[in-house]
Amino acid sequence: MAHYAPPAPQIGCPPDPPALRGEGTARSLARRAPLRGNLAALDLGTNNCRLLIARPEGEDFVIVDAFSRIVRLGEGLAATGRLSEAAIERTISALSVCADKLCRRRVTLARSVATEACRQAENGAEFVARVQHETGIMLDIISAREEARLAVLGCQTLLESGEGPALIFDIGGGSTELVLIEGRGASLRILDWLSAPFGVVSLAETVAQHGDGPAERAAAYDAMLQCIRAAFADFAARLPTERGALRLLGTSGTVTTLASVYLGLARYDRRAVDGLIVPSEAMRSIAQRLAAMSLAERVELACIGDERADLVVAGCAILEGILDIWPAERLGVADRGIREGILRSLLDSAVSRQLR
C-alpha cells in the first residue's frame, strides 16, 4: 500500500504564537495556485476514529468522503497504562477502512494524528508501528499543544463576533483542551491553554460507580465534578477577571449530543447542529437531567443510544465544569475541529509548496 505524506509543518503554537495561521493564508494564495488531488485528515482519539477527505476548491475545500467509528482505543488505559489487544484490534479494523478510502479517493496529501491515548500508553509507539505495518497509515502522535491548536483552527470560524477573549474547548476521550483566544480569522491569537487529563473515557474510568440507583448516580456525578474542578483550578485562576460579554464555543461528541437532545432530534443531523447557538443554562439543565437518569433510560434517548449512554455523563460533568469557570450566556456548538484544522493546514502547506 502506498504511504501518505508526512505531517505538515507545524505552525505557531502557544505560549508565544504570533498568530494562528491557516484560513487567511490559504484563501489569499489559493487564487494564485489551484491545487490538484484530494486532501485527507485522520484523527484517532481515545474514543473515536474519524476521517475526512476533501477536494480543494477555490478558496476552500469541499468534503468528498467521511468516516467515523467509536473504537474506544483508550478503554482500560487508566487502570493498566497500556492499550489493550481488543482495543487495538477494533481500532486497526477502523483504520483499515480509512486506508481503503484513502486509496479509492486518490488522496495525494494527508495527515493522520493520534492523541491522548497514544500519548499516555506505554505501548503507544508499538501500536503506531503496527498500524503502519498493517494498514500503511503513518500516525503522528501529536502533543496536547498541537491538538489544541488544530481544534481551534478547525472550528474558530463558528465563534460568535465580539470583543475581548473567548474560550474554545474540545472534550475528548482522554483529555479536554481549553483554549483562551482573542481576535478572529487570520488575526486570531492563543492567549492561554490547558490540556486537562480527563476526557469522557478517562473520567468515567477514574470515578467508579457502585450501583445504578439515584443515590449512587448522584454520588458518582458529584465525584466527577470534583475531579474536573480540581483539574481546571489553575487555569481558572489565570482567566481574566474583566472580560466583557463572554463567548464560548465547544467541539466534541458531548456538545453535539447534548445539542441534539436540546433540539429534540430523532436522529443526529449535522446540518442542524453545526453552528447552533444554545443558551448555556439549557445545556447545563440537559447535562444534569442526563446524569440523573439510569443507564437504561439514557440508552432509550434518541441521539445517545448504546454507544454513548455510558460515557455521556462524564462529558456532562466536564461541560458543567467549563460553564462554571466561563459562565457565558450562550454556547456555540461545532461539529468540526481537529480534522478540519488539519485540512486547513494541509491546504496552506500545499499551496505554499506550489508557489516555491
Rosetta blueprint (number, residue, H / E / L):
1 M L
2 A L
3 H L
4 Y L
5 A L
6 P L
7 P L
8 A L
9 P L
10 Q L
11 I L
12 G L
13 C L
14 P L
15 P L
16 D L
17 P L
18 P L
19 A L
20 L L
21 R L
22 G L
23 E H
24 G H
25 T H
26 A H
27 R H
28 S H
29 L H
30 A H
31 R L
32 R L
33 A L
34 P L
35 L L
36 R L
37 G L
38 N E
39 L E
40 A E
41 A E
42 L E
43 D E
44 L E
45 G L
46 T L
47 N L
48 N E
49 C E
50 R E
51 L E
52 L E
53 I E
54 A E
55 R E
56 P E
57 E E
58 G L
59 E L
60 D E
61 F E
62 V E
63 I E
64 V E
65 D E
66 A E
67 F E
68 S E
69 R E
70 I E
71 V L
72 R L
73 L L
74 G L
75 E L
76 G L
77 L H
78 A H
79 A H
80 T H
81 G L
82 R L
83 L L
84 S L
85 E H
86 A H
87 A H
88 I H
89 E H
90 R H
91 T H
92 I H
93 S H
94 A H
95 L H
96 S H
97 V H
98 C H
99 A H
100 D H
101 K H
102 L H
103 C H
104 R H
105 R L
106 R L
107 V E
108 T E
109 L E
110 A E
111 R E
112 S E
113 V E
114 A E
115 T L
116 E H
117 A H
118 C H
119 R H
120 Q H
121 A L
122 E L
123 N L
124 G H
125 A H
126 E H
127 F H
128 V H
129 A H
130 R H
131 V H
132 Q H
133 H H
134 E H
135 T H
136 G L
137 I L
138 M L
139 L E
140 D E
141 I E
142 I L
143 S L
144 A H
145 R H
146 E H
147 E H
148 A H
149 R H
150 L H
151 A H
152 V H
153 L H
154 G H
155 C H
156 Q H
157 T H
158 L H
159 L L
160 E L
161 S L
162 G L
163 E L
164 G L
165 P L
166 A E
167 L E
168 I E
169 F E
170 D E
171 I E
172 G L
173 G L
174 G L
175 S L
176 T E
177 E E
178 L E
179 V E
180 L E
181 I E
182 E E
183 G L
184 R L
185 G H
186 A H
187 S H
188 L L
189 R E
190 I E
191 L E
192 D E
193 W E
194 L E
195 S E
196 A E
197 P L
198 F L
199 G L
200 V H
201 V H
202 S H
203 L H
204 A H
205 E H
206 T H
207 V L
208 A L
209 Q L
210 H L
211 G L
212 D L
213 G L
214 P H
215 A H
216 E H
217 R H
218 A H
219 A H
220 A H
221 Y H
222 D H
223 A H
224 M H
225 L H
226 Q H
227 C H
228 I H
229 R H
230 A H
231 A H
232 F H
233 A H
234 D H
235 F H
236 A H
237 A H
238 R H
239 L L
240 P L
241 T L
242 E L
243 R L
244 G L
245 A L
246 L L
247 R E
248 L E
249 L E
250 G E
251 T E
252 S L
253 G H
254 T H
255 V H
256 T H
257 T H
258 L H
259 A H
260 S H
261 V H
262 Y H
263 L H
264 G L
265 L L
266 A L
267 R L
268 Y L
269 D L
270 R H
271 R H
272 A H
273 V H
274 D L
275 G L
276 L L
277 I E
278 V E
279 P E
280 S H
281 E H
282 A H
283 M H
284 R H
285 S H
286 I H
287 A H
288 Q H
289 R H
290 L H
291 A H
292 A H
293 M L
294 S L
295 L H
296 A H
297 E H
298 R H
299 V H
300 E L
301 L L
302 A L
303 C L
304 I L
305 G H
306 D H
307 E H
308 R H
309 A H
310 D L
311 L L
312 V H
313 V H
314 A H
315 G H
316 C H
317 A H
318 I H
319 L H
320 E H
321 G H
322 I H
323 L H
324 D H
325 I H
326 W L
327 P L
328 A L
329 E L
330 R E
331 L E
332 G E
333 V E
334 A E
335 D L
336 R L
337 G L
338 I H
339 R H
340 E H
341 G H
342 I H
343 L H
344 R H
345 S H
346 L H
347 L H
348 D H
349 S H
350 A H
351 V H
352 S H
353 R H
354 Q H
355 L L
356 R L
